[in-house]
Amino acid sequence: MTRHTLFFLVLWGVLIPAPWALCPGECQCDNTRLVVNCTGVFLADLPMTLNPHIKSMKITHAGLEKIDSNMQFYPDLIAADLSHNKIGAIPPYAFENQV
């Protein structure tokens, strides 16, 4: 990911209020309960445009192969079910911003 892309995404998160966060295609995003369910929805990468205040994320059977710094966009995340994907390794810094 380029610095410009990262800058844009951070700026997007600051300027766009959480209720207007982008929910990928067939995922189910509940901005009241702050949960995301992307079970069975193919995702090339972990979404970075979800509500930044989500508490729970379920992204299973999605074909995810890696988790990079994308988790930094969700500092309030308490539970993440990423089972049944193709994740080979999780970097030690991947969840350093979580509560």
N, C-alpha and C positions, 0 to 999 in steps of 0.2 A: 504494500500500500504506500502510495507516495505521500509526502508531507502535505501537499495541496489537498489531496483527498481527505486525509485525516483532519486537516484544518476545517474544511468544508463541513464535515460531519459533526465536528464539535460545535462549530458555529450554528449549524442547523439545530442541534439539540438545545442551544441556548436561546435561539430566536423563536423556535416553534414550541408553543406550550405542549406539555405532556399529553393532553387529550387529543391533540392533532398528530401524535406520533404515528408513524407508518407501520401497519401490520402487514406482513408479507402475505400475498395471495390467499391461500386457503387456510391460513392460521386463524386461530380464535384468540383475540386479544380483548381482555376485559379491563378497561382503564379505571373501573370502580373498585374491583377486587384486586387489581394490579397483578393479574396472572396472564400468562401466555401459554397456549397449547398449539404446537406445530407437529403433532403426531401424524406421521405418514406423509408429510409435506416435504418434497425434495428441496433441500437448501444446500447450495454449493458452499456457503459460508454461514457462520453464525450471524444473524441479523444485527445491525448496528443502529437501526432506526426505530426500535421499539420504544415504548414509554420508558424513559430513563429511571423511573421510580418503581419499576416492577419488583415484586417480592418473590414471585415463583415463575419458573420457566420450565416447560416440558417440551423438549424437542427430541422425540424418539423416532426411530425408523425414518430418518431424514437424509441419510447418506453423508452426514458430516464426516470429514476426514481430519480436520484439525481445529484447534482452538488457539487463536493467537491472542492479541491484545484486545479483542472485541469485548471481552467481559468488563473492561474498564468503563464502559458506558452504562453499567448497571450496578452502581455502588450499594444500592439498597437490596440487592438480590440475596435472599435467604436460602432458597431451595432451587436446585437446577437438576432436572432429570435429563441426562443426555445419553441414556442407555440405548442399545441397539443401533448404534451408528458405526462408522468405520474409523473412529479416532485412534490413531496409532500411539500418540503420546500427548501428554498435557504439560506444557512448559511450567516451571516452578512459579513464575510470575503471573500466570493466567488469572488467578482469583485474588490477587493481592489487594484489590480495592473493595472487596466485599466486606460486609459488616462482620 
